[in-house]
């Protein structure tokens, strides 16, 4: 499953809206952070990204095979300008989680938006009650800024019932 795919946004499935994604994209556009990490409320980071002024964002993640295929579908391998790309993928042998390691190059903001949306929605479908935040950082000395990109709906209060029937 190797090979380098370079291209531009393809025709991926339409997704629903991720409430905090607009705030995150606005921060990435205006604040010009150097790194981005998506973190769930519990567990390991979902995605790590770093910004290169010339090459755009390089996203590094371990994901399940269906999400890896969806992320590959975001890229069409026909553009010589290298607007986006999915690097070589491999199935790690050292874990039993059956994850695929992907490195995705995003030079266009709409590619980055679609990638982040797909990753957040995948996490939300597997863990619907979990919060997901983005940590954006400018340089190594600054503390990261937290942006909540997914806050699960609050549980509905239980209605009291009378025991007297």
C-alpha positions in Angstrom: 0.0 0.0 0.0 2.8 2.4 -0.8 3.2 5.1 -3.3 2.8 8.8 -3.3 -0.4 10.4 -4.4 -0.3 14.1 -5.3 -3.3 16.0 -6.5 -6.2 18.2 -5.5 -9.5 17.8 -3.7 -11.6 15.0 -5.1 -15.2 14.1 -4.7 -15.5 12.9 -1.1 -18.7 12.1 0.6 -20.7 15.0 1.9 -20.4 15.4 5.7 -22.4 17.2 8.3 -21.1 20.3 10.0 -18.6 20.1 12.8 -19.5 23.1 15.1 -16.1 24.3 16.1 -14.4 23.6 12.7 -15.1 27.1 11.5 -13.3 28.6 14.5 -10.4 26.3 14.0 -10.0 27.1 10.3 -10.3 30.8 11.1 -7.5 30.5 13.7 -5.3 28.6 11.2 -5.8 31.3 8.6 -5.3 34.4 10.8 -3.0 33.3 13.6 -0.6 31.3 11.4 0.2 28.7 14.0 3.1 26.3 13.5 1.5 23.2 14.9 -1.9 21.6 15.4 -2.9 18.6 17.5 -6.4 17.1 17.7 -7.0 15.6 21.1 -10.0 13.7 22.6 -11.1 14.3 26.1 -9.4 11.0 27.0 -6.6 9.1 25.4 -3.9 9.8 22.8 -3.9 12.6 20.3 -5.9 11.8 17.1 -3.8 13.8 14.7 -0.7 15.9 14.7 0.1 18.5 12.2 2.9 21.0 11.5 3.0 23.9 9.2 5.7 24.6 6.7 5.5 28.0 5.0 6.3 26.6 1.6 4.6 23.2 1.8 1.5 23.9 3.8 0.3 21.6 6.5 1.7 18.1 7.0 -0.8 15.9 9.0 0.3 12.7 10.6 -2.2 10.3 12.0 -3.0 6.7 12.7 -6.5 5.7 11.7 -8.7 2.8 10.8 -8.6 1.5 7.2 -12.1 3.0 6.3 -11.0 6.5 7.3 -7.7 6.1 5.5 -9.5 5.2 2.3 -11.8 8.2 2.8 -8.9 10.5 3.3 -7.2 9.1 0.1 -10.4 9.8 -1.8 -9.9 13.5 -1.0 -6.9 13.5 -3.3 -7.0 13.1 -7.1 -3.6 12.1 -8.5 -3.5 14.2 -11.6 -2.3 17.6 -10.6 1.4 18.4 -11.2 1.4 21.4 -8.9 1.1 19.2 -5.8 -1.8 21.0 -4.2 -2.4 18.1 -1.8 -1.0 14.6 -1.3 -1.2 11.5 0.7 2.1 10.0 1.5 2.9 6.3 1.8 0.7 4.3 4.2 1.6 1.3 6.1 -0.1 -1.2 8.5 1.9 -1.1 11.7 2.9 -4.6 12.8 3.8 -3.7 16.4 0.3 -3.0 17.5 -2.9 -5.0 17.6 -5.1 -2.0 16.9 -5.2 -2.5 13.1 -4.4 1.1 12.4 -3.0 2.6 9.2 -0.4 5.3 9.5 -0.9 8.3 7.1 1.0 11.4 6.3 -1.1 13.9 4.4 0.2 17.1 2.8 -2.4 19.9 2.7 -1.5 23.0 0.7 -5.1 24.2 0.2 -7.3 25.2 3.1 -10.3 23.4 1.7 -8.3 20.1 1.7 -7.3 20.7 5.3 -10.9 21.5 6.2 -12.2 18.3 4.6 -9.4 16.2 6.3 -10.1 17.7 9.7 -13.8 17.3 9.3 -13.5 13.6 8.3 -11.2 12.8 11.2 -13.4 14.6 13.8 -16.6 12.9 12.4 -14.9 9.5 12.5 -13.9 10.1 16.2 -17.4 11.3 17.0 -19.0 8.2 15.4 -16.8 5.9 17.4 -17.1 7.8 20.6 -20.3 10.0 20.5 -20.0 11.3 24.0 -16.4 12.4 23.8 -15.2 16.0 23.4 -12.5 16.8 20.8 -10.3 19.9 21.0 -7.6 21.3 18.8 -4.4 22.7 20.3 -2.9 25.3 18.0 0.6 26.6 18.8 2.7 29.4 17.4 6.3 28.5 17.8 7.8 26.4 20.5 7.8 28.9 23.3 4.2 29.9 23.3 1.5 27.9 25.2 -1.0 26.2 22.9 -4.4 27.7 22.4 -7.3 25.3 22.9 -10.3 25.4 20.5 -13.2 23.0 21.2 -14.1 21.6 17.8 -16.7 19.0 19.1 -18.7 19.3 22.2 -21.2 16.4 22.5 -24.8 17.3 23.3 -25.7 17.5 26.9 -27.6 14.6 28.2 -31.4 15.2 28.4 -32.6 15.4 32.0 -34.7 12.5 33.1 -38.3 13.3 33.7 -39.6 12.4 37.2 -42.3 9.9 37.3 -44.8 9.4 40.0 -44.6 6.1 41.9 -48.3 6.3 42.7 -49.4 5.3 39.2 
